[in-house]
Amino acid sequence: MNYYNLKSVFNSGKTPFTLRTPLPSFSVAEPSIKPYVDPSFEKIEFETEKPTVILVSAVGATGKTALAQQLSRETKLPILDLSKHKPVGDNTLTGLLTGAFNIKEISGVFEGLSCGSYGLIIDGLDEARSKTTGKAFEAFLDDIVKLCKTSTTTTFLMLGRTNIVDDCWVYISSQGIPTALISIAPFAIESAVKYIDAFTNGLSSPHKAHYIAVRDLIINRLGKAFTASHKNGSKDFLGFIGYPPVLDAIVTLLTNERNYHKLLEGINDSGGKNVEISLLQHISEYILDRERSLKVIPNIVQPLIAGVPDEIARTTLSTAYMDEEQCARLVAYCLGRPLTIPVISENILNDKYEEQLVTWLPEHPFIAGHEFRNAVFEALAIAKLISAKTDSYDNIIADYIATHKHSYYLVYMLESVSVDCKIKVSHLNAVLLSAMEFRSAHSFVELRVVGPEGNEEINGNNGALEVEIYIEIILGETGENTKTFSFTTDIEAATCLKIGPRIAGTFISVPCKVAIIGDEVEITAPVEVNCSVVQLNAKQLVIKPTHIREGINEVIITAKRAESSVESISTGGTTFELALEDTGGLSYPIIRYVETITIPSLDPLMKEKYFRLKRILLEFRSHSRGSMARYRQKIEAERVLRNDIGRAVLKRLLNDNVLSLLGRFYHLDPEGLSRHLGVTWHNLRKGQIPDSLSAYLRSIEA
């Protein structure tokens, strides 16, 4: 499906009406002098020729708003931008329309919506959902259903990120409204080239040949990285380079650096990393270095330090406006707050340095207005600060992340810029939320935060344990193509690992407190949390089933004890269990979901056998290939088996046919698990050790 097809379906039979008073959140888009390169679309659900509602989904920063504005300009139909609108609820849309049109026209507007001769574009569904409760958002959708329930053509075109658009499709279509779901497809190579050329005007350069050489080198380098990494390289490559943030980063580089010969040499010397993000990192860092070496150093720093002692001059020239400092200043600028960084040891000179930078920051290539130009530059800046070996920037990082959308580019950039892939536990939730944005029509995400087995205590107040973080992106319907990111963090006795308000496809096992936070916490199965103490710090808890076919619709939290401030719980038919050793202090409604468990003590050898057994079997909680299959290398990895005891346990499970190895996959037989070990897979996940399991462990020779 192409842009022309979409516009034709949406605009069919439409009559324009004039808004009485355009609002910042509700207006017809103004003409634009910027070029627009048409995207294409993939039909996910499209059963009728002219559906009443068309939902457009995509991962973050993929041109949804640009699409909405272009459609508005060309059809003369208004956009309701929910990112700029107050929180939605019952009669939000009806009330807005009543106030937006002249009295003589308002009846025609409502009649037009009901029959499809008038239409509205609604952008920012994800922002709207984040600003209100689930019930209020459903009331907003009910208003839409009521307005268009008799329409015979397309009335509403609505855009948002994948997760929320999927939910909207389920809700609206369940009301009997013909509802289509389409996804913005990444630009094909030809369109990507067209996009770059349109925004750079590179083909008009007197150095056209050098421009084309650099442009093609960038695209080819990115393409080779993908085709070397995945069997389905072409498709994965397009899914990465074909989105506007990546193309815009390339455009910014080619616009700011007109010395294409120099640029060609610089890109060829990009460090040789064979990962798909390395060139984007190099592009971004090339721009940062160019701003420093060609602008700030010669125009601000050198004049300021003329005549100062040589030692001060040398130190200043080697440290001023380096990447970390630039990124911190850019983040602070986007937050609209002052930031002073001691760069020059002479206070008077440092004050002048700060004063002069104020006029330079708005012109930085990473910035457009008071925002980052694109998600790539934003992700690099945040990743640089998260990776910094200092606490100086923690506050501005936390404030920025709390007030801005999450982007999966952060995961890419963090892996690329971090020397040791170690992050602070305070940044873990931001990384997990960003990783969830990988979910699309053709990929889903599994997150694992794995500490030492057995939830053993952290010795002493000064002790620390390393926790491993795995982010697995499963691509395609079969899940055979995957991309895995690995990080680590340290936890201490007093650590409280904070997660929320969205959790999905996540498995956490740590020997410390876990706090699940947010006014309304949304947990999408499968989710497991195994910790010492769980704190449910939320008013509303919404448990949702997975969208993955044949997935595991269970949310299980196991802990020694729990603390809860939850006032209401909605499960939607999804299994929710809170398995606790100590159930004291809990009341309605959380007490309805609590089960008391007893964990027997084991001698050291039995304990190690149990840990290895549980570690192996719980790998199969994955939903990447149904519920009971796992790649061979995942099971045989050192982090799973660890030692000879682990290998002995695996051998016994294979001999008893609890596990079977077929090609590249281990398969788990739940009936065999129950037959030989005397424990169900479900109860094993809650840490239960019946006598039959103890007997099985004793019989394993290790």
C-alpha positions in Angstrom: 0.0 0.0 0.0 1.5 3.4 -1.0 0.8 6.9 0.2 -1.5 7.7 -2.7 -3.7 4.7 -1.9 -4.0 5.7 1.7 -4.8 9.3 0.9 -7.4 8.2 -1.7 -9.2 5.9 0.8 -9.2 8.4 3.6 -10.2 11.4 1.4 -12.9 9.7 -0.5 -16.1 11.8 -0.6 -14.9 14.2 2.0 -16.3 17.8 2.4 -14.0 20.4 4.0 -15.3 22.6 6.9 -13.6 25.8 8.2 -12.5 25.8 11.8 -13.8 28.7 13.7 -10.8 29.0 16.0 -7.8 26.7 15.2 -6.0 25.5 18.4 -2.4 24.4 19.0 -3.8 20.9 19.3 -6.5 21.1 16.6 -6.0 22.6 13.2 -5.3 22.0 9.5 -1.6 21.7 8.9 0.1 24.8 7.5 1.9 24.7 4.1 5.5 23.5 4.4 8.6 24.4 2.3 10.3 21.2 3.4 10.2 18.3 0.9 8.2 15.3 1.8 9.1 11.8 0.6 6.1 9.5 0.5 6.3 6.4 2.7 4.8 3.0 1.9 2.7 0.9 4.2 2.1 -2.7 5.1 -1.4 -4.0 5.7 -1.7 -5.9 9.0 -5.5 -6.0 9.2 -7.5 -4.6 6.2 -10.6 -6.6 5.6 -12.8 -4.0 3.9 -12.1 -1.6 1.1 -13.1 1.5 3.0 -12.8 0.8 6.8 -14.4 3.3 9.1 -11.2 3.7 11.1 -7.7 3.3 9.9 -5.0 2.9 12.5 -1.4 3.6 11.5 1.3 2.0 13.7 5.0 2.3 13.8 7.9 2.2 16.2 9.0 5.6 17.6 10.3 8.4 15.4 9.4 6.9 12.1 7.5 9.8 10.5 4.0 9.4 11.9 3.6 13.1 12.7 5.0 14.1 9.3 2.5 11.8 7.6 -0.4 13.2 9.6 0.6 16.8 8.7 1.1 15.9 5.0 -2.3 14.3 4.8 -3.9 17.3 6.5 -2.2 19.7 4.1 -3.4 17.8 1.0 -6.9 16.9 2.2 -7.6 20.1 4.1 -8.9 18.0 7.0 -7.8 18.8 10.6 -5.4 17.0 12.9 -6.1 16.5 16.6 -2.6 16.3 18.0 -3.0 14.5 21.3 0.6 15.2 22.3 -0.4 18.9 22.6 -3.9 18.3 24.0 -5.1 18.0 27.6 -5.8 14.5 28.9 -8.6 12.8 27.1 -11.7 11.3 28.5 -15.5 11.0 28.0 -16.8 13.4 25.3 -13.4 14.9 24.7 -13.8 14.8 20.9 -17.5 15.8 20.9 -16.8 18.8 23.1 -13.8 19.8 21.0 -15.7 19.7 17.8 -18.6 21.7 19.3 -16.3 24.5 20.2 -14.1 24.4 17.0 -16.8 25.0 14.4 -19.4 27.7 13.7 -22.9 27.0 14.9 -24.2 26.8 11.4 -21.6 24.1 10.5 -21.5 22.0 13.6 -24.5 19.8 12.6 -23.0 19.2 9.2 -19.7 18.2 10.9 -21.4 15.6 13.1 -23.5 14.3 10.2 -20.4 14.1 8.1 -18.6 12.1 10.7 -21.5 9.7 11.0 -21.7 9.0 7.2 -18.0 9.5 6.3 -18.3 12.7 4.3 -16.1 14.4 6.9 -12.9 13.0 8.4 -10.4 13.7 11.2 -6.7 12.8 11.7 -5.8 11.9 15.2 -2.1 11.8 16.0 -0.3 10.9 19.2 -2.4 8.1 20.6 0.6 6.9 22.7 1.0 10.4 24.3 -2.7 10.5 25.0 -2.7 7.1 26.7 0.4 8.1 28.8 -1.5 11.2 30.2 -4.6 9.5 31.5 -6.0 6.3 33.0 -7.0 3.2 31.0 -10.7 3.9 31.7 -10.5 7.5 30.6 -8.7 6.5 27.4 -11.3 3.9 26.6 -14.0 6.6 27.2 -12.2 8.6 24.5 -12.3 5.7 22.1 -16.0 5.2 22.9 -16.6 8.8 21.8 -14.9 8.0 18.5 -17.0 4.8 18.1 -20.2 6.8 18.8 -19.4 9.5 16.3 -18.7 7.1 13.4 -20.7 4.0 14.0 -23.0 4.5 11.0 -20.3 5.6 8.6 -19.9 3.7 5.3 -16.4 5.1 4.5 -13.3 6.1 6.3 -13.9 8.7 9.0 -10.9 8.6 11.3 -7.3 8.0 10.6 -5.4 7.6 13.8 -1.6 7.3 14.4 0.6 6.0 17.3 3.3 3.6 18.4 2.8 -0.1 17.9 1.7 -1.1 21.4 -1.1 1.4 21.9 -2.3 1.1 18.3 -2.6 -2.6 18.7 -4.7 -2.1 21.8 -6.9 0.5 20.0 -7.5 -1.9 17.1 -8.7 -4.6 19.5 -11.0 -2.2 21.4 -12.5 -0.4 18.4 -13.0 -3.5 16.2 -14.6 -5.3 19.2 -17.3 -2.6 19.1 -18.3 -3.7 15.6 -16.6 -0.8 13.8 -14.7 -1.9 10.6 -11.2 -1.1 11.6 -8.0 -1.4 9.5 -4.5 -1.7 10.9 -1.5 -0.7 8.8 2.1 -0.2 9.6 4.5 2.4 8.2 7.1 0.5 6.3 10.8 1.7 6.2 11.9 3.5 3.1 13.2 1.3 0.3 16.8 2.0 -0.8 15.6 4.2 -3.7 13.3 6.2 -1.4 16.1 6.5 1.2 18.4 7.9 -1.5 15.6 10.3 -2.6 15.1 11.4 1.0 18.8 12.2 1.5 19.1 14.0 -1.8 15.9 16.1 -1.2 17.1 17.4 2.2 20.8 17.9 1.3 20.5 19.3 -2.2 23.7 17.4 -2.7 22.9 16.7 -6.4 23.1 20.5 -7.0 26.6 20.7 -5.4 29.6 21.6 -7.7 31.1 18.5 -6.1 28.3 16.2 -7.0 30.5 13.2 -7.8 32.1 13.3 -4.4 28.7 13.8 -2.7 27.3 10.7 -4.4 30.4 8.7 -3.5 30.0 9.6 0.2 26.2 9.1 0.2 26.5 5.6 -1.4 29.4 4.6 0.9 27.3 5.4 4.0 24.3 3.4 2.7 26.5 0.5 1.5 28.4 0.3 4.8 25.2 0.1 6.8 23.8 -2.5 4.4 26.8 -4.7 4.7 26.7 -4.6 8.5 23.1 -6.0 8.3 23.6 -8.6 5.6 26.7 -9.9 7.6 24.6 -10.2 10.8 21.3 -11.8 9.6 20.1 -14.3 7.1 17.2 -11.9 6.4 19.7 -9.1 6.0 18.0 -7.1 3.3 14.7 -6.8 5.3 16.5 -6.0 8.6 18.7 -3.5 6.9 15.7 -1.6 5.5 14.1 -1.7 8.9 17.0 0.2 10.3 18.3 2.6 7.7 14.8 3.2 6.1 13.4 5.3 9.0 13.7 9.2 9.2 15.9 9.5 12.3 18.7 7.5 10.6 18.3 9.3 7.2 18.1 12.6 9.0 21.4 11.9 10.8 23.0 11.2 7.4 21.4 14.4 6.0 22.8 16.5 8.9 26.3 15.2 8.3 26.2 15.8 4.5 24.7 19.3 5.1 27.2 20.5 7.6 30.3 19.0 6.0 30.7 20.1 2.4 34.2 18.8 2.2 33.1 15.5 0.8 36.7 14.3 0.2 37.6 14.8 3.8 34.3 13.2 4.9 35.0 10.2 2.7 38.3 9.6 4.4 36.8 10.1 7.8 34.0 7.6 7.2 36.4 5.0 5.8 38.3 5.2 9.1 35.3 4.5 11.3 37.0 1.9 13.5 35.9 -1.2 11.7 33.2 -2.3 14.1 31.0 -4.9 12.4 27.8 -3.8 14.0 24.9 -2.0 12.4 25.1 1.1 14.7 28.8 1.8 14.4 28.5 4.1 11.4 25.7 6.1 12.9 27.8 6.5 16.0 30.6 7.6 13.9 28.4 10.1 12.0 27.2 11.6 15.2 30.6 11.8 16.8 32.0 13.3 13.6 29.5 16.1 13.9 30.4 16.6 17.6 34.1 16.7 16.8 33.5 19.1 14.0 31.5 21.5 16.3 34.4 21.4 18.7 37.4 21.6 16.5 36.1 24.0 13.8 33.8 26.2 15.9 34.1 26.3 19.6 37.8 25.9 20.0 39.0 28.5 17.4 36.1 31.0 18.0 35.6 30.8 21.8 38.3 28.9 23.6 41.5 30.1 22.0 40.7 33.8 22.2 39.8 33.3 25.9 43.0 31.5 26.9 45.3 33.8 25.0 48.0 34.9 27.5 47.1 32.4 30.3 49.9 30.1 31.6 50.8 27.3 29.3 49.6 24.6 31.7 46.1 26.1 31.9 46.1 26.6 28.1 47.1 23.0 27.4 44.6 21.5 29.9 41.8 23.7 28.5 42.5 22.9 24.9 42.6 19.1 25.6 39.3 19.0 27.7 37.0 21.8 26.5 33.8 21.0 24.7 34.5 17.2 24.4 31.7 14.9 23.6 30.5 14.3 27.1 30.3 18.1 27.9 28.6 18.8 24.6 26.0 16.2 25.2 25.3 17.4 28.8 24.9 20.9 27.6 22.5 19.8 24.8 20.3 17.8 27.2 20.2 20.7 29.6 19.3 23.1 26.8 16.4 20.9 25.7 15.2 20.8 29.3 15.4 24.6 29.4 17.7 24.7 32.4 21.1 26.3 33.0 24.1 24.0 33.4 27.6 25.2 34.5 30.6 22.9 33.9 34.0 23.9 35.3 36.2 23.6 32.1 38.7 26.5 32.6 40.3 26.6 36.0 40.2 30.4 36.1 36.7 31.2 37.2 36.4 34.5 35.4 37.4 32.9 32.1 35.1 30.0 32.7 32.2 32.4 33.3 33.0 34.0 29.9 33.2 30.6 28.3 29.7 29.7 29.6 28.3 33.1 28.5 29.5 32.7 24.9 28.3 29.1 24.6 24.8 30.3 25.3 24.6 31.8 21.7 26.2 28.7 20.1 24.0 25.9 21.5 20.8 26.9 19.5 22.8 26.5 16.3 24.2 23.1 17.1 23.5 20.5 14.3 21.9 18.1 16.9 19.3 20.7 17.8 16.1 22.0 16.1 14.3 24.6 18.2 14.5 23.3 21.8 14.5 19.6 20.9 17.0 17.1 19.5 16.8 17.1 15.7 16.2 13.3 15.6 16.1 10.2 17.8 19.6 9.1 16.8 21.3 12.3 18.0 19.1 12.2 21.2 20.1 8.6 21.9 23.8 9.2 21.4 23.7 12.2 23.8 21.8 10.2 26.5 24.0 7.1 26.0 27.2 9.3 26.4 25.9 10.6 29.7 24.7 7.2 31.0 28.1 5.7 30.1 30.0 8.6 31.8 32.1 7.5 34.8 30.6 10.3 36.9 27.5 11.1 38.9 27.5 14.7 37.7 24.9 14.3 35.0 22.5 11.8 36.7 19.9 14.4 37.6 19.5 15.9 34.1 19.5 12.3 32.6 16.7 11.3 35.0 14.7 14.5 34.3 15.1 14.2 30.6 14.1 10.6 30.4 11.1 11.2 32.7 9.7 14.0 30.4 10.5 12.6 26.9 9.6 9.6 24.8 11.6 6.4 24.9 13.5 5.4 21.8 15.0 2.0 20.9 18.0 3.9 19.4 19.2 4.4 23.0 19.8 0.6 23.3 21.8 0.6 20.1 23.9 3.7 21.1 24.5 2.6 24.7 25.9 -0.7 23.5 28.1 1.1 21.0 29.5 3.9 23.1 29.9 2.1 26.4 33.3 0.7 27.0 32.2 -2.2 29.3 28.4 -2.2 28.8 28.0 -1.5 32.5 25.1 0.8 33.5 24.0 2.1 36.9 21.0 0.4 38.4 19.3 3.8 38.5 19.3 3.9 34.6 18.1 0.3 34.2 14.4 1.1 33.9 15.1 3.7 31.2 17.0 1.0 29.2 14.2 -1.5 29.6 11.5 1.0 28.6 13.6 1.9 25.5 14.0 -1.7 24.6 10.3 -2.3 24.6 10.1 0.2 21.7 11.6 -2.5 19.4 8.3 -4.2 19.3 6.7 -3.8 15.9 4.5 -5.8 13.5 7.4 -8.2 12.8 9.4 -8.2 16.0 8.8 -8.7 19.7 11.0 -8.3 22.7 12.2 -10.3 25.6 14.0 -8.7 28.5 15.9 -10.5 31.2 17.5 -9.1 34.4 19.4 -12.1 35.9 21.2 -12.0 39.2 22.9 -14.8 41.2 20.6 -17.9 41.5 18.8 -18.6 44.7 18.3 -15.1 45.7 21.1 -15.4 48.2 21.7 -12.5 50.5 24.2 -9.8 49.6 26.9 -10.1 52.3 27.4 -6.9 54.3 26.4 -3.4 53.6 29.4 -2.9 51.3 28.9 -6.1 49.3 27.9 -5.9 45.7 26.8 -8.4 43.1 26.8 -8.2 39.3 23.5 -8.5 37.5 23.3 -9.4 33.8 20.8 -7.7 31.5 19.8 -9.3 28.2 17.6 -7.6 25.6 16.6 -10.0 22.8 14.8 -8.7 19.7 13.1 -11.6 17.9 12.5 -10.9 14.2 10.0 -12.4 11.8 7.2 -14.9 12.3 9.5 -17.8 13.0 11.8 -16.0 15.4 14.9 -17.4 13.8 16.6 -14.0 13.3 17.4 -12.4 16.6 19.5 -9.5 17.9 20.7 -9.6 21.5 22.1 -6.8 23.6 23.9 -7.5 26.8 24.6 -5.1 29.7 25.5 -5.5 33.4 24.8 -3.5 36.5 25.7 -3.8 40.2 23.3 -4.2 43.1 24.0 -3.8 46.8 22.2 -4.8 50.0 20.3 -1.5 50.0 19.5 -1.5 46.3 15.9 -1.0 45.2 15.5 -1.8 41.5 12.7 0.4 40.2 10.7 -0.6 37.1 7.5 0.6 35.5 5.1 1.9 34.7 5.1 -0.4 31.6 6.5 -3.9 31.9 6.2 -6.6 29.1 7.9 -9.8 28.2 10.2 -9.3 31.2 11.9 -11.8 33.5 13.7 -10.5 36.6 15.6 -12.5 39.2 17.6 -10.5 41.7 18.4 -10.8 45.4 17.2 -7.3 46.3 14.0 -5.2 46.6 12.1 -4.6 43.4 9.7 -1.6 43.2 7.1 -1.6 40.5 6.1 2.1 40.3 3.6 4.3 38.6 0.1 5.7 39.2 -1.2 3.1 36.7 1.2 0.2 36.1 0.6 -1.9 33.0 2.1 -5.4 32.9 1.8 -7.4 29.7 2.4 -11.2 30.0 4.6 -13.1 30.2 6.3 -11.4 33.2 8.1 -13.0 36.1 9.8 -11.2 39.0 11.8 -13.1 41.6 13.3 -11.0 44.4 13.7 -10.6 48.1 11.0 -7.9 48.6 8.5 -6.6 46.0 7.0 -3.2 46.4 3.8 -2.6 44.4 3.8 1.2 44.5 0.8 1.9 42.2 -2.8 2.9 42.5 -4.0 0.8 39.6 -2.5 -2.5 38.4 -3.5 -3.5 34.8 -2.5 -7.1 33.8 -2.8 -7.7 30.1 -2.4 -10.8 27.9 0.4 -11.1 25.4 -0.3 -10.4 21.7 2.1 -13.2 20.8 0.2 -16.3 19.4 0.6 -19.3 21.7 2.4 -17.1 24.2 2.4 -17.5 28.0 -0.4 -15.4 29.6 1.0 -15.4 33.1 2.4 -12.8 35.4 4.1 -14.4 38.4 5.9 -12.5 41.2 7.8 -14.5 43.8 9.3 -12.9 46.9 9.9 -13.3 50.6 7.3 -10.6 51.3 5.4 -7.8 49.6 4.4 -4.2 50.2 1.4 -2.8 48.3 -0.5 0.4 47.8 -2.6 -0.9 45.0 -6.2 0.2 45.1 -7.6 -1.6 42.0 -6.5 -4.6 39.9 -7.7 -5.6 36.4 -6.4 -8.9 35.0 -8.5 -9.3 31.8 -8.4 -13.1 32.2 -4.6 -13.2 32.5 -3.1 -15.3 35.3 -1.7 -13.1 38.1 0.0 -14.7 41.1 1.9 -13.3 44.0 3.9 -16.2 45.6 5.2 -15.1 49.1 6.8 -16.7 52.1 5.4 -14.0 54.4 1.9 -12.6 53.6 1.6 -10.3 56.6 0.4 -6.8 56.2 -1.4 -7.3 52.9 -5.1 -6.4 52.4 -7.7 -6.2 49.7 -7.4 -6.2 46.7 -3.9 -7.6 46.4 -4.5 -10.4 48.9 -6.9 -12.0 46.4 -3.9 -12.9 44.3 -1.5 -14.1 47.0 -0.3 -17.6 47.5 1.8 -18.7 50.5 4.9 -20.8 49.6 7.5 -22.5 51.7 11.1 -22.9 50.5 12.9 -25.7 52.3 16.6 -25.4 53.1 19.1 -27.5 51.1 22.7 -28.6 51.6 25.3 -26.9 49.3 25.4 -29.7 46.7 21.6 -30.0 46.5 21.3 -26.2 46.4 23.7 -26.1 43.4 21.8 -28.9 41.6 18.6 -27.1 42.2 19.9 -23.7 40.9 21.3 -25.4 37.8 18.1 -27.3 37.2 15.9 -24.2 37.7 18.2 -22.1 35.5 18.0 -24.5 32.6 14.3 -25.1 32.8 13.3 -21.5 33.3 15.0 -20.6 30.0 11.9 -22.1 28.4 9.7 -19.3 29.8 10.8 -17.5 26.6 7.9 -16.6 24.2 10.2 -16.3 21.2 9.2 -19.7 19.6 6.0 -20.6 21.4 6.4 -21.5 25.1 8.6 -24.6 25.2 11.5 -24.3 22.7 14.9 -22.6 23.1 18.0 -22.3 21.0 20.7 -24.8 21.8 23.4 -22.2 22.4 21.1 -20.5 24.9 20.8 -23.6 27.1 24.4 -24.7 26.8 25.8 -21.2 27.5 28.2 -20.9 30.4 25.9 -18.4 32.2 23.3 -21.2 32.3 25.2 -24.4 33.0 28.1 -22.8 34.8 30.0 -26.0 35.9 30.1 -29.8 35.8 27.0 -29.9 38.0 25.1 -28.0 35.4 26.2 -30.3 32.6 25.3 -33.3 34.7 21.8 -31.9 35.3 21.3 -31.2 31.6 22.5 -34.7 30.7 20.0 -36.3 33.1 17.1 -34.1 31.7 17.9 -35.3 28.2 18.2 -39.0 29.3 14.8 -38.7 31.0 13.3 -37.0 27.9 12.3 -34.0 29.9 14.3 -32.2 27.3 14.9 -33.2 23.8 17.4 -31.8 21.3 16.0 -31.4 17.8 18.4 -29.6 15.4 19.2 -26.2 16.8 16.5 -26.3 19.5 16.0 -27.8 22.9 12.3 -28.7 23.6 10.7 -29.0 27.0 8.0 -31.6 27.7 5.9 -30.3 30.5 4.3 -33.7 31.1 7.8 -35.3 31.3 8.7 -32.6 33.9 5.8 -33.5 36.0 6.3 -37.3 35.5 10.0 -37.4 36.4 10.4 -34.5 38.8 7.0 -34.5 40.4 6.6 -30.7 39.9 4.7 -28.7 37.3 6.5 -26.2 35.2 4.2 -23.5 36.7 5.1 -24.4 40.3 8.8 -24.6 39.5 8.6 -21.0 38.4 7.3 -20.1 41.9 10.3 -21.7 43.6 8.4 -24.7 45.1 10.5 -27.8 46.0 8.3 -30.8 46.8 9.8 -34.0 48.2 9.7 -35.6 44.7 11.9 -32.9 43.3 14.4 -33.2 46.2 14.5 -37.0 45.5 15.2 -36.3 41.8 18.0 -33.9 42.6 19.6 -36.4 45.0 19.6 -39.0 42.2 21.6 -36.9 39.8 25.3 -38.0 39.9 27.6 -35.0 39.8 
